């Protein structure tokens, strides 16, 4: 197998479409098909199968994709070393939820781009932690930031970075009965502003209602936490959001926090990558820079 075949296979595995693969790589479709067949013959197993009009990766194809990417990366790294290219290049594909992209990662990315200006960063927003884990397992992400309770996954290396806190918030002038403690049944008929299903903090709120044998009756669902924040400010309803998202508004008196009892409100920001992932120098540097940046976040939170 040669580098051209590996690149063709990886591109086809990402697109799951030989026609689009041919267009992107400027090949005839027959050439793409021939290269894939040659690989399959050499490996002794099919890498793709057709289900009607759909093209999907076989289990062997999914496994081989990880090694194909590793071989390409090793090849590129070897060329850089041999040619004396001291400036790393390449692409890092990172998955993260909106809250991380907005409130945690800008500082980290600024530091990384200063150190590795020729490395391209591609962000793929993950709307749920399960989606991020799945994309890591499929090789669609190099690395992902996950905000959830610690849940080991055999094929992934998952490292806890910082403990996060959740806040149940409403607008400062939201009309609520004055209570020292808030239980789900007190607000069973209120409107809740929720993230998409699968989001860890939505799940925690739903579990709070479930333990009380209740359900959230009135709700709006949003893709964006920033949209939720704006709707909270207008008094539309109640939301559960990470403290880093709403702490400024609470301090400024724009929002108020509800003392919600029986809420498991602690989760962790974690960084994860596939255990079989080849860690290129930029990827290793990104991981180490992530660790140091989050240690600084933790230090500032303790002292500040």
HELIX and SHEET records of a PDB file:
HELIX    1   1 UNK A    3  UNK A   15  1                                  13    
HELIX    2   2 UNK A   18  UNK A   25  1                                   8    
HELIX    3   3 UNK A   29  UNK A   43  1                                  15    
HELIX    4   4 UNK A   59  UNK A   82  1                                  24    
HELIX    5   5 UNK A   98  UNK A  103  1                                   6    
HELIX    6   6 UNK A  105  UNK A  115  1                                  11    
HELIX    7   7 UNK A  129  UNK A  137  1                                   9    
HELIX    8   8 UNK A  184  UNK A  187  5                                   4    
HELIX    9   9 UNK A  200  UNK A  211  1                                  12    
HELIX   10  10 UNK A  225  UNK A  233  1                                   9    
HELIX   11  11 UNK A  243  UNK A  251  1                                   9    
HELIX   12  12 UNK A  281  UNK A  303  1                                  23    
SHEET    1   A 2 UNK A  48  UNK A  51  0                                        
SHEET    2   A 2 UNK A  54  UNK A  57 -1                                        
SHEET    1   B 8 UNK A 119  UNK A 125  0                                        
SHEET    2   B 8 UNK A  90  UNK A  96  1                                        
SHEET    3   B 8 UNK A 143  UNK A 148  1                                        
SHEET    4   B 8 UNK A 266  UNK A 274 -1                                        
SHEET    5   B 8 UNK A 156  UNK A 171 -1                                        
SHEET    6   B 8 UNK A 238  UNK A 242 -1                                        
SHEET    7   B 8 UNK A 191  UNK A 194  1                                        
SHEET    8   B 8 UNK A 218  UNK A 221  1                                        
SHEET    1   C 6 UNK A 119  UNK A 125  0                                        
SHEET    2   C 6 UNK A  90  UNK A  96  1                                        
SHEET    3   C 6 UNK A 143  UNK A 148  1                                        
SHEET    4   C 6 UNK A 266  UNK A 274 -1                                        
SHEET    5   C 6 UNK A 156  UNK A 171 -1                                        
SHEET    6   C 6 UNK A 255  UNK A 258 -1                                        
END                                                                             
